[in-house]
């Protein structure tokens, strides 16, 4: 009896040992293949939208540079900016550029004392309008109709305003259930920004990360919205395009075209948008004023643009070196491709990469 | 009280038996007990001080500084309403059910079934609240949709079922039901213990006088267990008031103050609101959230004090 028990223990220990050995050898291999040029430990914090992308970047970057340790705390955009300004983290991810409100931008510049503030877009994600209406596979909505649906002015699917853009589609009389985020989010911020800029006559609500209209169906997180739309017949919601899954995606009118939330269309609108002069005081701060009213062909105006915020100088050389290498990796085509794969974002276009790269190269390593 | 008396008696007996060692043992025991009691008080005071000091800036801020340009009272009132509504709904469903389950286990079911059932009910308490939340949105919510539609059509004249019925089932009614399931084991465990301790001679006396089983339960078991049922209900209510994860996931919140239980527009609860908005908040918005936590703390305190008062009065009778 006791002997067989011992055998089990020994066998278990052996399996464990083999497992540990296997782990050890695999990590050795990765250090062997990675260049391991950069070392240093840096911490970042901010946007939850960037979380999946940051995790992918960090894993890949640490794999390449075995000496580097990078962490990203998804505390939210506001928290990330706050921590960056307070000097708690080396870099921040934010769904909004540093604003002049409460002299945030000024404080951030001060935080980088002796150096310059660096702010570049590193994560672009198209926001899809998802809906659940059995039998209706294609749906076209112009911005005004879209705004009226989310303002709860249009309440049934066979409303003439919807029907006029969808000739030949048999729309049921199902009640419309507009679904919004119940938690505060950059996705909501960008969606309400779009509505209020493009159709201010209909969208009289405030622009906010916290959904401003009462009485709609609310769900927490992107996954919550997707789940609520999937569950509710007649539901319509907004979510990161990569998370839409099996749900149908509405086409939105841009100029005279019907646009879909593709990666190219999302990158294109950012590329065509002018810089926000006030928020981009130096050549290394690149904050866009998104031209959501664009009529340009092949663009999709409902996008979320998230920024990477850092300094050009740091207290220690190894910290600066690590931030520089990491930032360069994040905006590089490889980094952007990885985020597109892992997080479903839209990679920065070639023109954007060209604009952004010199800014992160301005970080002075060593 | 009873347990303390027995401990003292046992201590005296032990002391008499083992001479010199008793003093040290007693000293260690009394000190540990005092330290534990003080720790509890200190913890409670610490939490209260934290809530007060962190919430204070929001309490004194003007409406224009706070998120949504609302005064703090306007901000917290719908949340407090939602919190109390959800918890009351849960208690309303759970308490009668829990009492019935406890009676079944202690006085109706054959011992073997009673034991298994008691174990299973206790197991409900071990399920993490996030699992309840997921069950709520994936199973109970969708399953409730036809019921909600029926309620709207047939009982639409009752304010609670005014509609329009939600298309996803993520309503106050469903959230309340899930909370009811969550607090059921606590309430029923407390009630069960009390019912089981009803003196045998009372029960036998009642039956000897010709009482049926139900009359016996009504005349002996229920009065005996009354104060325990109340305190169990309050424990459950406390959990329902503070329950965060399940409500956060299930409830479709839009800040409306309404008794309508079946529509997509529901008031949020304090705990769920904190969980939903904390990650993206900064500055004064965080103070405002903590201040709502203070309000929740106060609501729980008042509920518990109310329960104590009720128990004290029913004990006097």
Interface residues (C-beta under 8 A of the other chain):
Chain A: X48 X74 X75 X76 X77 X78 X79 X81 X82 X102 X175 X177 X182 X183 X184 X185 X186 X209 X210 X211 X213 X214 X215 X216 X217 X218 X219 X220 X224 X227 X228 X231 X232 X233 X234 X235
Chain B: X67 X68 X137 X138 X141 X142 X164 X166 X167 X168 X169 X170 X248 X249 X252 X253 X254 X255 X256 X264 X265 X268 X276 X277 X279 X280 X281 X282 X283 X285
